[in-house]
Amino acid sequence: MEKLDSALSIYRSIGRMPLAPLFTPIEKCERIREALPELPELYIKRDDFIGPLVWGNKVRKLEYSLFEARRQGADTILTFGGIQSNHARITAQVARRAGFDCELILSGKPPKKAAANFLINQLMGIPVHFVESREDRAPKMAELSRELEKKGKRVYPIPLGASDATGSFGFVRAMEEIIQQQQALGIQFDYLLHGCSSGGTQAGLVVGQHLFQQKHLNIIGVSADDSEDQIKGYILQAVEPMLRQLGRSGKLTEADLNVDAAHIGEGYAIPTALSNLAKKAFAENEGILLEDTYTAKAAAALIDFARQGKFRPSDKVLLWHTGGLLNLFK
Ligand SMILES: Cc1ncc(COP(=O)(O)O)c(C=O)c1O
């Protein structure tokens, strides 16, 4: 216990730059269970309420990334993603708010007509460097970083999804938040489902689970693109240095993580029959909007798990709405 206290005080000493009110509501979804009676007792964490223009879960991580950038004396933020990356656009937006310069590396062809996240990058006048493939993004960021440093800029590069050992602390804090909400609601969640890709959301949640002793909670990341092994690899890449920083010697391994890669369908951002059903059911019954890439697939996994009888009748399930709704308008 003493060791855990010391880990907690290290965690509490980590700096963060407040960017938005983050204490998002947890709401019970009852009407959707009339349409889909197979669903368990269901709650939803409304990170789609974060910030203006549906910022979503990324802001939690960026509070830690931008604090670190400022601490290191950086004046320019770089990051990368796809053309419609929520992460890249939100990073650019919070960088602008905090007074940093920002440039983005986006993979894909320059769109003929700017829309959604890409439109906002344009409105903010963010320099965008296009590369052909996902694999070209990190090398391009390293190259651009060297070029800018030569010109006297002080660059802080943020990796994909801000899912490193800095940004992922945002989801340790999110775990602390839901513990407070559990107490206020007088319940304990048995399952937490969320969309995942670069792994930082789950990295922070599992470190938080360890730090705040939430062993009973089953955290399941539903992959938007990569395989179970790949995503677990990304998660551990952040988890290991985080635990070291907190002075925790115990190791988390792949066996401690739950990643579902069975609901990707044909690929990233391509809807499946079940994700379409989930999107329609949440909108029509609850007035809650989901988008195709992350949240509708997480909800599809939830429906599928319920149909497979994974949940016990007494289970309470929390679906984490991670945002990303601008992609409804791309
Ligand atoms: C809306 C949304 N949900 C979920 C995720 C996945 O989170 P992570 O990359 O931390 O696994 C992302 C980012 O990739 C996202 O933009």
The ligand as a MOL file (V3000), in Angstrom:
LIG
                    3D

  0  0  0     0  0            999 V3000
M  V30 BEGIN CTAB
M  V30 COUNTS 16 16 0 0 0
M  V30 BEGIN ATOM
M  V30 1 C -12.9270 9.5480 -31.6080 0
M  V30 2 C -11.8130 8.6420 -31.2640 0
M  V30 3 N -12.0790 7.5560 -30.5130 0
M  V30 4 C -11.1220 6.6780 -30.1720 0
M  V30 5 C -9.8150 6.8490 -30.5940 0
M  V30 6 C -8.8170 5.8110 -30.2430 0
M  V30 7 O -8.0420 6.1460 -29.1580 0
M  V30 8 P -6.5220 5.6510 -29.0480 0
M  V30 9 O -5.8410 6.1360 -30.3050 0
M  V30 10 O -6.0370 6.2780 -27.8170 0
M  V30 11 O -6.5000 4.1580 -28.9970 0
M  V30 12 C -9.4960 7.9870 -31.3890 0
M  V30 13 C -8.1330 8.2440 -31.8740 0
M  V30 14 O -7.4800 7.5210 -32.5150 0
M  V30 15 C -10.5130 8.8900 -31.7290 0
M  V30 16 O -10.2690 9.9660 -32.4930 0
M  V30 END ATOM
M  V30 BEGIN BOND
M  V30 1 1 1 2
M  V30 2 1 2 3
M  V30 3 2 2 15
M  V30 4 2 3 4
M  V30 5 1 4 5
M  V30 6 1 5 6
M  V30 7 2 5 12
M  V30 8 1 6 7
M  V30 9 1 7 8
M  V30 10 2 8 9
M  V30 11 1 8 10
M  V30 12 1 8 11
M  V30 13 1 12 13
M  V30 14 1 12 15
M  V30 15 2 13 14
M  V30 16 1 15 16
M  V30 END BOND
M  V30 END CTAB
M  END
